[in-house]
Each structure stands twice: as C-alpha cells, then as structure tokens.
Amino acid sequence: MLTKNQNITLKIDGMTAEGNGVGHFDGVAVFVPGSALGDELEVHIVKVKKTYAFGKILNIITPSADRISSDCNVSMKCGGCAYRHISYDAELQIKKQRVFDAFTRIGHFENPPLQNVVGSENQNHYRNKAQFPVGQDKNGNLEIGFYALGSHRIIPCKNCALQPKNFEDILTIVETWIEKNNVSVYSEETKTGLLRHIYIRRGHYSKEVMLCLVINGKSIPNEEHLINELKEKTDNFKTLVLNVNTKDTNVITGQECITLFGEGYITDTLCGLTFRISPLSFYQVNPPQAERLYTLGKEYAELTKDDVLLDLYCGTGTIGLTMANDVKKLVGVEIIPEAIEDAKKNAEINGIDNAEFICGDATKAAESLKKQGLSPSVVLVDPPRKGLTPDLISTIVEMNPTRVVYISCDPATLARDAAQFQSSGYALTRATPLDMFPRTAHVETVVLMSKVHTVANDKCFK
C-alpha cells in the first residue's frame, strides 16, 4: 500500500495533459512533475489518493533518452513551461500522442486521420505578450515575475526565455520608476496598493511596443518620467495605457483603459493583413505559427467565391479576415464588445467590405442567424478551452454547412465535440496538431468535419 513520505523506484511510462510524467507502483498511478518518458527515478511520495498519488524526484537513476538540461533556473517553479527538460522532438511526439489519445479514448474514433505535429521554428522568445504580477516578498522587497504553479506566490523572473529579450529592459525601466516614485503594489490580502500587473505587448513584424499597467485606481504618479524613459530607452515604444482593475478578482484586466501616451494600440501584420492590437484585444502570441495555423485552416476550408463563411468565436477577426477575400461573405461572432469593435476596424483598415461582425454569445447568435435564414457553406469555430455547447453543435448541423473547420486549444473537448458532429452526419476527415506554445503543455489542433450522407459508411467511428 503506497503511503505519504514513502520513497519508491518508479519508471515513467506516460505523460499527462499538464506535462507531468506518470508511472505505476502496485497498480497506483503516480504523477511526477519534471519527469520524462522513460526515466527511472527515485521518487518521494508527497500525496496519496485512492487511485493515484503525487511524487517528487529525489534522484534520476536512469535518465530518459529524451532528457536534456533545462536552460532556465525557474522552469520547475513558475509553472509556465512543462518541457524545458526534454528535447523538442520528444515534446512534439508527446503532443501528438495527447491528441491521438483524446480522439480514441474520449471521442471513440478508431482510426483518426491525424497528421504529424507542425512544430514551431522558434522555441524561445516567440511570445509577443506577457503579463507580470507585481508584489512584495515577506521583507517588503519588490517582486516581479510569474505565479508559481497552482498559487499566487510570485516567482521572480524578468528574463523569461519564451518572451522577447527587450521585455526585460522594459521591466527594469518600470521597476526603477516604481522605486523612485514609491509606487505601492497591490496586496491580495489587504486589497490595497496601486500596481497589480505589468502587461507588455509587441508586434512580431512591426516591432511596435505597448506597455499597459494594470492598476487599482485611475492614475499613476509621475507618468511623464515613465513615458520619457520608455521613449528614450525602448525601441519602437508606441503607447502607454492604464488598465483599471479595482475589483477583488483573479481576472488580470478590467474593462476600462486609459491612454497616457500614443494611440492606445499597436499594429502588426498577419497573413499579409494589418491588425490593431489594444490591451483587451485577443491576438495570437506566436504570429509565425499563427500564420501556419490560419493557412492550414484555410486549406481545410477549401473556400470558393460562392461560399458564405460563418466565423464563430472570431475575436478581433484575424482568422476570418484572412479568408474574407476568398468568399462571398464573412459573418463573425464574438461575445466581447471591444473585440468586435477591433474586428470592424481591422476590416476597414484592410479594405474588406464583405465582412459583418456581430457581438453576442456564439450559441445564441448562431440560433438567431439560423432563424434569419443564414445558410453558411463553411463554418469556422475557434472556441475557448471548454469547447462548444451541444446546442451550438446542433444549430451548426441544422444550418447544413458542407464543411466545419474546428480550431481547438484543448484535445479533450475537441474529441468530445467531434464525436457529436460525427453522430450528426459529419465525418472527421482531416486533423493536424500544431504547436503554438513550445515548451508548454498546450497544443492546438485543426480539424475538418465534412458533411456525409450516411454516418454508417464512416469507418473512422467505433
């Protein structure tokens, strides 16, 4: 019987969706952070449940062939990266296996048409966005970094390997401004203090830089000093924005933004189009990989000038607008008002006049559009991690598109939803995982569901 504080020898034979290794001891699954497939380890058991346990590595007896030395001294603490200790090829195989397992175990697809993972050219410095919590240690010293996994304890880090190198320089400028002006930092315990998060965005191609300070108030001291330092020491610094968040919440940003310098947004290009990026806009954090994602989605959609494209969860319109010139009409739906305004502006900036954007919940908006007689030939969905609602899938099916392109950030909900489409007459015909976030546990997948006459003829489904 496995017990807490017991030391065991364990062979890692699987990986979880979170990036933890898993081995089995006396029939009990033991999850071990920082382990690699094939590791033989001495493990200290820290928690025991009825059917599983958690352990930490005491000693690597025989390292996995995939194991490498991590190039980050906080990678096992901050919770951002899951795979800095294994080769990138091994990481891609783990991600492909995760998608395959979801399709077969959750969706019950027998032979899913899964392609190899599309890897990222850059595994470091690819993120164009970062949000750094600000706090104080027990001695009252300023801390800027990232939350430890599963907590709000700040792990100090200003030079994250996933982010552009000049983000560290910007953080240093802000840190100096904080100290020189005695800027108070927010305390989650007392709900007092001004500065909550430092939020930086950078155009991948334009190189334009935005600094957004998330504050518990509506103004900051000596803003001129901060602006002048940023203008002098930061290349392509375009705008400084305050985001007001005075609520007792874990949500990072509030709804109100106050521009102190510049236009309140930056611009960047994606698939040859220009996009406005404001603090509250959704924009892909790895643009070169996003271009591969969008190109793949467009290939799967097989668009023609006769097609009507319905883009659900359209965000600021990025993916739909990259396809607009290939269709008769684009209709985008997004629940966030600011994103819809950005989508409309993005269409205008790029001279696209066949796009309509609607603010609303995807499930309700799709039902309303169906009742109005919209009959899209292609539906594109890019939902959040929770996936689609059963009602939305039913509405899409009733709209009778010939093709549904599903872009997913969660293999489990994708497999679940694909199974519902399958049972409603849509065959899973193509599927490709794509690594948008190297060194993390996340994986995107692009799927094509094609309308078929009879489900019985589809041999992919058990």
Disulfide bonds with the S-S distance in Angstrom:
none
